[in-house]
Amino acid sequence: MRHGADPWVGDLCGHRTALHYAAMSGSAACIAALLTDAPAHQLTRNGVKYVNVRSVTGLVPLHYAVACNHIGALKELLKHGPCLT
């Protein structure tokens, strides 16, 4: 991301970002990297924080962490909240 990758880019089938996938996989380390290594200007877009980026179905990464029962990922996401604002 420091070299220009856009963390907001989503997949073609549901507009899920790397943060959604990190939450689904339970990787607290990936979540931390995505939310701390990104340049500050990439963490907010149109008034929305990256931690709250929504998929096509309206789900944020926090939803995926809860649904997959990934407590470590959930805790890491909540460090960067507030979520669901």
C-alpha positions as CSV (number, residue, x, y, z in Angstrom):
1,M,0.0,0.0,0.0
2,R,2.9,2.3,0.6
3,H,3.7,1.9,-3.1
4,G,0.2,2.9,-4.3
5,A,-2.0,-0.2,-4.0
6,D,-5.6,0.8,-3.3
7,P,-7.0,-1.1,-0.2
8,W,-10.5,-0.1,-1.1
9,V,-10.5,-2.3,-4.3
10,G,-13.0,-5.1,-3.9
11,D,-13.4,-8.4,-5.6
12,L,-15.7,-8.8,-8.6
13,C,-18.3,-11.0,-6.9
14,G,-19.1,-9.0,-3.8
15,H,-16.8,-6.0,-3.6
16,R,-15.1,-7.6,-0.6
17,T,-11.7,-6.0,0.1
18,A,-8.5,-7.4,1.5
19,L,-9.8,-6.3,5.0
20,H,-12.9,-8.4,4.5
21,Y,-10.8,-11.4,3.6
22,A,-8.4,-10.9,6.5
23,A,-11.5,-10.8,8.8
24,M,-12.9,-14.0,7.2
25,S,-9.6,-15.8,7.6
26,G,-9.1,-14.7,11.2
27,S,-5.8,-13.0,10.5
28,A,-5.4,-10.4,13.1
29,A,-1.8,-9.7,11.8
30,C,-3.2,-9.0,8.3
31,I,-5.9,-6.7,9.8
32,A,-3.3,-4.9,11.8
33,A,-1.0,-4.5,8.7
34,L,-3.9,-3.2,6.5
35,L,-5.0,-0.7,9.1
36,T,-1.6,0.5,10.3
37,D,0.6,0.3,7.3
38,A,-1.7,2.1,4.9
39,P,-1.0,5.8,4.4
40,A,-3.4,8.0,6.4
41,H,-5.1,9.3,3.3
42,Q,-6.1,5.8,2.3
43,L,-7.9,5.1,5.6
44,T,-10.9,7.3,4.9
45,R,-12.9,7.8,1.7
46,N,-15.9,10.0,1.3
47,G,-16.3,10.2,5.0
48,V,-16.2,6.4,5.5
49,K,-13.4,4.8,7.5
50,Y,-11.7,1.8,5.8
51,V,-12.5,-0.4,8.8
52,N,-16.2,0.2,7.9
53,V,-15.9,-0.5,4.2
54,R,-19.0,-2.4,3.1
55,S,-19.4,-5.3,0.7
56,V,-22.2,-5.4,-1.9
57,T,-24.4,-7.0,0.7
58,G,-23.7,-4.2,3.2
59,L,-21.4,-6.2,5.5
60,V,-18.3,-4.7,7.0
61,P,-15.2,-6.8,8.0
62,L,-16.5,-6.9,11.6
63,H,-19.5,-8.9,10.5
64,Y,-17.3,-11.5,8.8
65,A,-15.1,-11.8,11.9
66,V,-18.1,-12.4,14.1
67,A,-19.8,-14.8,11.7
68,C,-16.6,-16.8,11.4
69,N,-16.0,-16.7,15.2
70,H,-12.6,-15.2,14.8
71,I,-12.1,-13.5,18.2
72,G,-8.6,-12.3,17.5
73,A,-9.7,-10.6,14.3
74,L,-12.6,-9.1,16.0
75,K,-10.5,-7.6,18.7
76,E,-8.1,-6.2,16.1
77,L,-10.9,-4.6,14.1
78,L,-12.3,-3.0,17.3
79,K,-8.9,-1.4,18.1
80,H,-9.4,0.6,14.9
81,G,-13.1,1.5,15.3
82,P,-15.5,2.7,15.9
83,C,-17.0,0.2,13.6
84,L,-20.5,0.4,12.1
85,T,-20.8,4.2,12.3
